[in-house]
Amino acid sequence: MKKQLIECVPNISEGRDLSKINEIAKTVETVDGVKLLDVDPGAATNRTVITFVGEPEKVIEAAFRLIKKANELIDMRKHLGEHPRFGATDVCPLVPISGISLEETAEYAKKLGERVGKELEIPVYLYEKAATEEKRKNLANCRAGEYEGLKEKLADPNWKPDYGPAIFNEKVQKSGATAISARDFLVAYNVNLNSTSTRRANAVAFDIREAGRVKREGNPITGKKVLDKDGNVVRIPGKLKAVKGIGWYIDEYGIAQISYNLTNISITPVHIAFDETVKAADKRGLRVTGSELIGLIPLKAMLDAADYFLQKQERSLGVSEKEKIKIAIKSLGLDDLKPFNPKEKIIEYVLEEQSSKKLIDLTLKEFADETAGESPAPGGGSISAYVGTLGVALGTMVANLSANKRGWDDKWEYYSDWAVKGQKYKETLLALVDEDTNAFNKIIEAFRLPKSNLQEKEMRAKAIEDATKYATEVPFKVMETAQQSMEVMLEMAKNGLQNSLSDAGVGALCAKTAVHGAYFNVRINAKDIKDKAFAEEILSKAKQIFNKAEQLEKQVLEILNKAI
């Protein structure tokens, strides 16, 4: 069963006192299995966004401890800041990351809310997916009036908290209230303007955000509000769905910003919010100078942004992930106000286990030294996968060079498509470099299992059989991928940049070597498999792949030899 992971992103009402912020944040790490991903304080907003991830039960325990510590250290009677707020831990959303639905996550939000209300005696409002009624789904409704209006809100029967006291007693005066939810992944994103005017920043925000602006008679700013037949205020919707936004002035940077919450980046991704803001600002005589990411962002959002801007530039999309991240950062101006470190801001990079260094993370020299050492791994399987990686990398290079060739501007998309294919093959083969070594290690582990009685012997025999099958399947996948990748080199030999014809040829030779080398591993491991039907089937398929690779290599070399 897939491991369940949820993310928690509490916003605490303290962004200036680093000793308090750190003391609150470190409570998260007192729960085993919970990983603190990011702590992002803002002095002007006097607010800090904390991000951590783990299994659901552990995350809500960590969240409870964080809320408790924030309640001890933050006094809402003394709090001032630019951002709307009504509590020491102002909001505490839970976000499904892996192996868990939004509905299941909502149940954990309710469980956390009940405990906070009962044990800490803090008023709790459930919002978004955890909301108990329609009007409470919107955080803005729950937080309306902010801390200053909390006394009246608690006294209103219609706004009785879901959990905790409904009275503005001395404890609540200090703690304020907390909003807890389950929601989809939200990106908090600010766009920087060459202005100090909050009013003008708001004007752009109203152009863009889904809620838009209030419709008025006559003067669009001071005119009388237009009401519908039921007496409700009529609004002029903004341009983008799933976007909330306001304008503010940030004293820390001396500029006005538009602060967005992108509540569903599959509907409105970051790059669209940025580009549409650029257009709206330009119409109002403003210039966007860059943007700022609060908290973390999924890798896909950054790669999608890079592809968007590459397409606008009519450049190949088949460049490396590292290059795409650099393009996204520069295109969005994410380093305008302060350095942007992808390893600290992209959720997948932060989650990577730095302790277990992979083979593909080694330098070329380190990889060669590791291979030449006394350990039997990495061996021929990993090397075959890496040779195949280098081969398709060469084919991809030719596609990218061809996409950028002067005079071939009308064909850039054609070559870009081939480069994208090449990158996919490259990433698969890179992963197989380590996976082949992992598969070998599984066999060693299986042979080390105890065999002191019949049950242990049976379990050990099964583990050895399963590990041997897997150690055959991995090089088979290397064969299959390397052979398929040869389509890139063949196409580039036929139609790519002729000055790089030899590169396509070397790429094909590497790919064929990868197929041949991995074929040895398939054959040598298959002979030890007890399941003869499985062994015969995989050997038959491997032989077909080998033969196909030989034919493709021959085609590429014929083209190469004719040309030179």
C-alpha positions in Angstrom: 0.0 0.0 0.0 1.3 3.4 -0.9 2.5 5.5 2.1 0.2 8.3 3.0 1.8 11.7 3.2 0.2 15.1 4.0 1.7 18.5 4.2 0.9 21.1 6.9 1.4 24.8 6.3 0.6 26.8 9.5 0.9 30.6 9.3 1.8 32.1 12.7 1.4 35.7 13.6 5.1 36.5 14.2 7.5 37.4 11.4 10.1 39.6 13.2 11.4 37.8 16.3 13.5 35.0 14.9 14.1 33.4 18.3 10.4 33.0 18.8 9.9 31.8 15.2 12.6 29.2 15.5 11.4 28.0 18.9 7.9 27.5 17.4 9.1 25.8 14.2 11.5 23.4 16.0 8.6 21.8 17.9 7.6 20.1 14.6 10.9 18.1 14.7 10.1 16.7 18.1 7.8 14.3 16.3 9.6 11.3 14.8 8.9 10.9 11.1 7.9 14.6 10.5 10.2 16.6 8.2 10.4 20.4 8.5 10.6 21.7 5.0 10.6 25.5 5.2 10.3 28.4 7.5 9.5 31.7 5.7 9.2 34.8 7.9 8.0 38.2 6.6 8.8 41.3 8.6 6.3 43.6 7.0 3.4 41.1 7.3 4.7 40.1 10.8 3.8 36.5 9.7 5.7 33.3 9.1 4.7 30.4 6.9 6.0 27.1 8.2 5.9 23.9 6.1 6.3 20.3 7.2 5.3 16.9 5.9 4.8 13.3 7.1 2.3 10.6 7.8 -1.2 12.0 8.8 -1.2 11.1 12.5 2.3 12.3 13.0 1.6 15.6 11.2 -1.4 16.4 13.2 0.5 15.7 16.4 3.3 18.1 15.2 0.7 20.7 14.3 -0.9 20.5 17.7 2.5 21.0 19.4 3.2 23.9 17.1 -0.1 25.6 17.8 0.5 25.1 21.5 3.9 26.7 21.4 2.7 29.6 19.3 0.0 30.1 21.9 2.6 30.3 24.6 4.9 32.7 22.8 2.6 35.1 20.8 0.3 37.6 22.3 -2.3 38.8 19.8 -3.1 41.9 21.9 0.2 43.3 20.8 0.2 42.1 17.1 0.3 44.4 14.1 1.0 43.4 10.5 0.0 44.0 6.9 -1.7 40.5 6.4 -5.2 39.7 7.6 -5.1 37.6 10.8 -7.1 36.7 13.9 -4.9 34.3 15.8 -1.4 33.4 17.1 -1.6 30.4 14.7 -3.8 32.2 12.2 -4.4 29.3 9.8 -3.4 25.6 9.8 -4.2 23.9 6.5 -3.5 20.2 5.8 -2.7 19.3 2.2 -2.8 15.8 0.7 0.5 14.9 -1.0 0.6 11.2 -1.6 -1.7 8.1 -1.1 -4.5 10.1 0.6 -7.6 11.9 -0.7 -8.7 15.4 0.2 -11.8 13.9 1.9 -9.6 11.7 4.1 -7.4 14.7 4.9 -10.4 16.7 6.0 -11.1 14.1 8.7 -7.7 14.7 10.1 -8.3 18.4 10.0 -11.4 17.9 12.1 -9.5 15.7 14.5 -6.9 18.3 15.0 -9.4 21.1 15.4 -11.3 19.2 18.1 -8.1 18.6 20.1 -7.0 22.3 19.8 -10.4 23.5 20.9 -10.7 21.1 23.8 -7.1 20.9 25.2 -5.8 24.4 24.3 -9.1 26.2 24.7 -8.6 28.1 21.4 -11.7 28.9 19.2 -11.3 26.9 16.0 -13.1 27.5 12.7 -13.0 24.8 10.1 -12.8 26.0 6.4 -12.4 24.8 2.9 -12.9 21.0 2.6 -13.3 20.6 6.4 -16.0 23.3 6.7 -19.2 22.4 8.5 -21.4 24.8 6.4 -21.2 26.5 3.1 -20.4 30.0 4.4 -17.4 28.7 6.3 -15.7 27.3 3.3 -14.2 30.6 2.4 -11.4 31.6 4.8 -12.1 35.3 4.3 -15.6 34.8 5.8 -14.2 32.9 8.8 -11.6 35.6 9.4 -13.8 38.6 8.6 -13.3 41.4 11.2 -9.9 39.9 12.0 -8.6 39.9 15.6 -10.1 43.3 16.3 -13.6 42.0 15.6 -13.2 38.6 17.2 -15.1 39.6 20.4 -18.3 40.4 18.3 -17.8 37.4 16.1 -17.7 35.0 19.0 -20.8 36.5 20.5 -22.8 36.0 17.2 -24.6 32.6 17.3 -24.1 32.3 13.5 -20.4 32.4 14.0 -20.0 30.1 17.0 -16.6 28.3 16.6 -16.7 24.7 15.4 -14.5 23.8 18.5 -13.3 25.7 21.6 -14.8 28.6 23.6 -17.3 31.0 22.1 -16.3 33.7 24.6 -13.6 36.4 24.4 -12.0 35.5 27.7 -8.5 36.4 28.8 -7.0 33.2 27.2 -8.7 34.0 23.9 -7.7 37.6 24.0 -4.1 36.4 24.0 -4.5 33.5 21.6 -7.1 34.7 19.1 -8.7 32.1 17.0 -7.3 29.5 14.6 -8.7 28.4 11.2 -8.0 24.8 10.3 -8.7 23.2 6.9 -8.0 20.5 4.4 -7.3 22.0 1.0 -5.6 21.4 -2.3 -2.0 22.5 -2.8 -2.0 26.3 -2.6 0.8 28.5 -3.9 1.3 31.8 -2.1 2.8 34.1 -4.6 3.6 37.9 -4.7 4.2 40.0 -7.8 6.5 43.0 -7.4 5.6 46.4 -8.9 7.7 49.5 -9.7 5.4 51.5 -7.4 4.7 52.3 -3.8 0.9 52.7 -4.3 -1.3 50.1 -2.5 -4.3 51.5 -4.3 -2.7 50.9 -7.7 -1.6 47.5 -6.7 -5.1 46.7 -5.6 -6.5 47.9 -8.9 -4.3 45.3 -10.7 -5.3 42.6 -8.2 -9.0 43.3 -8.8 -8.4 43.0 -12.6 -6.9 39.5 -12.1 -8.5 37.8 -9.1 -11.6 35.6 -9.6 -13.7 37.8 -7.2 -12.9 40.9 -9.3 -14.3 44.2 -8.0 -17.6 45.6 -6.8 -19.6 47.2 -9.6 -20.5 50.8 -9.0 -22.6 53.5 -10.7 -20.7 56.3 -12.3 -17.3 56.6 -10.7 -15.7 53.1 -10.5 -14.1 53.9 -7.2 -16.5 56.2 -5.3 -19.8 55.5 -7.1 -22.7 53.8 -5.4 -22.6 50.0 -5.3 -24.8 48.3 -7.8 -27.2 45.7 -6.2 -29.1 42.9 -7.8 -32.8 42.2 -7.4 -32.2 40.3 -4.1 -30.1 43.2 -2.7 -26.8 41.5 -3.1 -23.7 43.5 -4.3 -23.0 42.9 -8.0 -19.4 42.2 -8.8 -17.3 42.5 -12.0 -15.3 39.2 -12.1 -11.6 39.3 -12.6 -9.7 37.5 -15.4 -8.4 34.4 -13.7 -10.2 31.5 -11.9 -8.9 30.0 -8.6 -7.0 33.2 -7.7 -7.4 35.4 -4.7 -5.5 38.6 -4.5 -4.9 41.9 -2.7 -2.4 44.8 -3.1 -0.2 46.0 -0.3 2.9 48.0 0.4 6.0 46.2 1.7 8.1 48.5 3.8 10.9 45.8 4.0 11.4 46.2 0.2 10.0 49.7 -0.3 7.6 48.5 -3.0 4.0 47.6 -3.6 3.1 44.0 -4.3 0.1 42.1 -5.5 -0.3 39.1 -3.1 -1.9 36.1 -4.7 -3.2 32.8 -3.4 -3.3 30.4 -6.3 -5.8 27.9 -4.9 -5.7 25.5 -7.9 -2.6 25.7 -10.0 -4.0 23.2 -12.5 -6.6 25.9 -13.3 -4.4 29.0 -13.0 -0.7 28.1 -12.9 2.0 30.5 -11.6 3.2 31.5 -15.1 -0.3 32.5 -16.2 -0.9 34.6 -13.0 2.5 36.3 -13.6 2.0 37.0 -17.3 -1.6 38.3 -16.9 -0.4 40.6 -14.1 2.3 41.9 -16.4 -0.4 42.8 -19.0 -2.8 44.3 -16.5 0.0 46.4 -14.9 1.2 47.6 -18.2 -2.3 48.9 -19.0 -2.2 50.9 -15.8 1.2 52.4 -16.5 3.0 50.0 -14.0 5.8 47.6 -14.6 6.3 44.2 -13.0 9.8 43.9 -11.8 9.7 40.3 -10.6 7.9 38.0 -8.1 8.3 36.3 -4.8 7.3 32.8 -3.8 6.1 32.3 -0.2 6.7 28.8 1.1 7.2 25.9 -1.4 6.2 25.1 -4.9 5.8 21.7 -6.7 8.5 20.9 -9.3 5.9 20.5 -12.0 4.8 24.1 -11.6 8.3 25.3 -12.2 8.8 23.0 -15.2 5.5 24.1 -16.7 6.5 27.7 -16.3 9.8 27.0 -18.1 8.0 25.3 -21.0 5.6 28.2 -21.3 8.3 30.8 -21.6 10.4 28.5 -23.9 7.5 28.2 -26.2 7.0 31.9 -26.3 10.6 32.3 -27.3 10.3 29.5 -29.9 13.0 27.5 -28.2 13.3 23.8 -27.7 11.5 22.3 -24.7 14.0 19.4 -24.6 16.5 21.0 -22.3 17.6 19.6 -19.0 15.5 20.0 -15.8 18.3 22.1 -14.3 18.2 24.5 -17.2 14.4 24.7 -17.1 14.5 25.6 -13.4 17.0 28.4 -14.2 14.7 29.7 -17.1 11.6 29.6 -14.8 13.4 31.6 -12.1 14.6 34.3 -14.5 11.4 34.5 -16.5 9.3 34.9 -13.3 11.9 37.2 -11.7 11.9 35.0 -8.6 15.3 36.3 -7.6 14.3 40.0 -7.9 14.1 40.7 -4.1 16.4 38.0 -2.7 18.2 34.9 -4.0 16.0 31.9 -5.0 17.5 28.5 -4.1 15.6 25.7 -5.8 16.8 23.2 -3.2 15.1 25.1 -0.5 11.9 26.2 -2.4 10.9 23.2 -4.6 9.1 20.6 -2.6 10.5 17.5 -4.3 14.1 18.8 -3.9 13.6 19.5 -0.2 12.2 16.0 0.3 15.2 14.3 -1.3 17.2 12.3 1.1 20.6 13.9 1.1 22.1 11.2 3.3 21.8 8.4 0.7 23.8 9.7 -2.2 23.0 8.1 -5.5 25.5 7.0 -8.1 24.2 9.6 -10.5 24.9 12.3 -8.0 28.6 11.4 -8.1 31.1 13.3 -10.2 32.5 11.5 -13.2 35.7 10.8 -11.4 33.9 9.6 -8.3 31.7 7.3 -10.4 34.7 5.8 -12.2 36.5 5.3 -8.8 33.4 3.7 -7.3 33.1 1.3 -10.3 36.8 0.4 -10.1 36.7 -0.4 -6.4 36.5 -3.8 -4.7 32.7 -3.8 -4.4 30.9 -5.8 -7.2 28.4 -2.9 -7.6 28.0 -0.8 -9.6 28.6 -3.4 -12.3 27.9 -4.0 -15.9 24.2 -3.3 -15.6 24.6 0.1 -14.1 27.4 1.0 -16.6 25.2 -0.2 -19.5 22.4 2.1 -18.3 24.8 5.0 -18.0 26.3 4.4 -21.4 22.7 4.4 -22.8 22.1 7.7 -21.0 25.1 9.3 -22.7 24.0 8.0 -26.0 20.5 9.5 -26.0 22.0 12.7 -24.4 24.0 13.1 -27.6 21.0 12.5 -29.8 19.0 15.1 -27.7 21.9 17.5 -28.1 21.7 17.3 -31.9 17.9 17.9 -31.7 18.4 21.0 -29.5 21.1 22.3 -31.8 18.9 21.8 -34.8 16.0 23.6 -33.1 18.2 26.7 -32.7 19.8 26.6 -36.1 19.4 29.9 -38.0 17.1 29.5 -41.0 15.3 26.6 -39.5 12.9 28.7 -37.4 9.9 27.2 -38.9 11.0 23.7 -37.8 11.9 24.5 -34.1 8.8 22.6 -32.8 9.6 19.5 -34.8 13.1 19.4 -33.3 11.8 20.4 -29.8 9.5 17.4 -29.9 12.4 15.1 -30.6 14.5 16.7 -27.8 11.6 16.2 -25.3 11.5 12.5 -26.3 15.2 12.3 -25.8 15.0 13.9 -22.3 12.4 11.3 -21.3 14.6 8.4 -22.4 17.6 10.0 -20.6 15.7 10.4 -17.3 14.5 6.8 -17.4 18.0 5.4 -18.1 19.5 7.7 -15.4 17.1 6.2 -12.8 18.1 2.7 -14.0 21.8 3.4 -13.2 21.0 3.2 -9.5 18.1 0.8 -9.8 20.4 -1.9 -11.3 22.7 -1.6 -8.3 19.7 -1.7 -6.0 18.5 -4.8 -7.7 21.9 -6.5 -7.2 21.9 -5.5 -3.5 18.4 -7.1 -3.0 19.9 -10.5 -4.1 22.7 -10.1 -1.6 20.2 -9.3 1.1 18.0 -12.3 0.2 21.0 -14.7 0.5 21.8 -13.3 3.9 18.3 -14.2 5.3 18.3 -16.8 8.1 17.7 -20.5 7.2 17.6 -22.3 10.5 14.2 -23.9 10.0 11.8 -25.0 7.2 9.7 -21.8 7.3 12.8 -19.5 7.2 14.2 -21.6 4.3 11.0 -21.2 2.3 10.9 -17.5 3.0 14.6 -17.2 2.0 14.1 -19.2 -1.2 11.1 -17.0 -2.2 13.1 -13.8 -1.5 16.0 -15.0 -3.6 13.6 -15.9 -6.5 11.8 -12.6 -6.3 15.1 -10.6 -6.1 16.6 -12.6 -9.1 13.5 -11.9 -11.2 13.8 -8.2 -10.4 17.5 -8.2 -11.1 16.6 -9.6 -14.6 13.7 -7.1 -15.2 15.9 -4.1 -14.5 18.5 -4.7 -17.2 15.6 -5.8 -19.5 14.2 -2.3 -19.0 17.6 -0.8 -19.8 17.6 -2.8 -23.0 14.1 -1.8 -23.9 14.7 1.9 -23.2 18.1 2.2 -24.8 16.7 0.5 -28.0 13.7 2.8 -28.1 16.0 5.8 -27.6 17.8 5.0 -30.9 14.8 6.5 -32.7 16.1 9.9 -31.7 19.6 9.3 -33.1 18.2 7.8 -36.3 15.9 10.8 -36.9 18.7 13.2 -36.2 21.1 11.3 -38.5 18.4 11.7 -41.2 17.2 15.2 -40.7 19.3 16.9 -38.0 22.1 19.4 -38.2 24.7 17.8 -40.5 27.6 19.4 -38.6 26.6 17.2 -35.7 26.1 14.0 -37.7 29.0 12.3 -35.9 27.4 13.0 -32.5 24.2 11.2 -33.6 26.4 8.3 -34.7 28.3 8.1 -31.4 24.9 8.3 -29.6 23.6 5.3 -31.6 26.8 3.3 -30.8 26.4 4.0 -27.1 22.8 3.0 -27.2 23.6 -0.3 -28.9 26.4 -0.9 -26.4 23.8 -0.3 -23.6 21.5 -2.9 -25.2 24.3 -5.4 -25.7 25.7 -5.0 -22.2 22.3 -5.2 -20.5 21.5 -8.3 -22.6 24.4 -10.1 -20.9 22.9 -9.3 -17.5 19.4 -10.5 -18.5 20.9 -13.8 -19.7 23.2 -14.4 -16.7 20.4 -13.6 -14.2 17.6 -15.5 -16.0 19.5 -18.8 -15.8 19.1 -18.7 -12.0 15.3 -18.2 -12.1 13.4 -21.3 -11.0 10.2 -20.1 -12.8 11.2 -21.3 -16.3 8.2 -19.9 -18.1 9.1 -16.4 -16.8 12.7 -16.9 -17.7 12.0 -18.1 -21.3 9.5 -15.3 -21.9 11.9 -12.5 -20.8 14.8 -14.1 -22.8 12.7 -14.3 -25.9 11.7 -10.6 -25.7 15.3 -9.6 -24.9 16.6 -11.3 -28.0 14.0 -9.4 -30.2 15.1 -6.1 -28.6 18.8 -7.0 -29.2 18.1 -7.8 -32.9 16.1 -4.5 -33.4 19.0 -2.5 -31.8 21.4 -4.1 -34.3 19.2 -3.1 -37.2 18.9 0.5 -36.0 22.6 0.8 -35.4 23.2 -0.4 -38.9 20.8 2.2 -40.4 22.5 5.1 -38.5 26.0 4.0 -39.5 25.0 3.7 -43.2 23.7 7.3 -43.1 26.9 8.4 -41.4 29.3 6.6 -43.7 27.5 7.9 -46.8 27.7 11.5 -45.5 31.4 11.4 -44.6 
